[in-house]
Structures are given as C-alpha cells and as structure tokens.
C-alpha cells in the first residue's frame, strides 16, 4: 500500500506543470508607453497653464490722478470719524503724493512754504491751480501747526479743494 501511495504521488506530480511566465503580446515596448504618457501629461499641463495665464491679463497701471481720486473718495467716508487734525494730515499726504507722482516734484520732503516758492517757477501748473494749492496748504498748516479749531465743514472744504486740484482745477458739483 505504501508503494501505491508513492506511485500515485509521483503520477500526480507529473501531471502538474510549472506556471509559465506571462507572454508579452504588446507590439509597443513599455518604455514608449511611459514616454507617451509623460509627453501627453506635459502637453495637457502646458495648455492649462497657458489658459490660466491668458485669462489673468495684468491690469494696466493706474494713473497717479486715478489713484489720488480713489484715495480721496475712500477718505470721504472718514470725515465724521476722524478729527480734523488727522483728516488734514491724511488729505495733505494724498495730495502731496499725487503731486510727487504726477509732476515729479519732491513735495513730500518740503515744507509748504518751500513748495509754494518752487511752485511759482513751475510751468506745469496754471495760476488757478497754484492759488488752489496755496489755499489748500495754508488751511492744512493752520489745522496742523496753528491748532486751529477746525470742524467737519473745514475737513469737507479741504477734501473739495484737494479733489478739485487733482481733477485739474475744475469746479466741483456741490455735494
């Protein structure tokens, strides 16, 4: 009986074969598949990047006049919240920055008197603009340095003068 078990085990072992390795039926080598997939993903990424870059066109740089008018509009809401002293400083800074950027004059580093003296020789300003700017700077100096007891009406007047100067001396409609 032991012989028959051994014989049957040998017979069974002969019937089973080793597993054969997989046969490659592909006509394209695997490295070409990976290279093609990489190339396709690169092209898709480039297309997406160009679409995103094209949709975000840079905004043209805002002109100094437009920046100053925007800043003056934003500060208009603060007339009642800021005391006239703080308000005059902010409006003066906006106007001085505008003159520096628009006309290339070093207004931010000069006193009002120095700037007004230099202004008499500046040909880019009309006489109306010069007198408007002189009036504006004198009012600001009264509030800032002489501690004139200003009201929100004085702040409103400063804002109107600054806006009129930035707009080029035009008369403003009553607000």
Buried (B, 14 or more C-beta within 10 A) or exposed (E): EEEEEEEEEEEEEEEEEEEEEEEEEEEEEEEEEEEEEEEEEEEEEEEEEEEEEEEEEEEEEEEBBEBBBEBBEEBBEBBEEBEBBBBBBBBBBBBBBBBBBBEEBEBEEBEBEEBBEEBEEEEEBEEEBBEBBBBBBEBBBBBBEEEBEBEBEBBBBBBBBBBBBBBEBEEEEEE
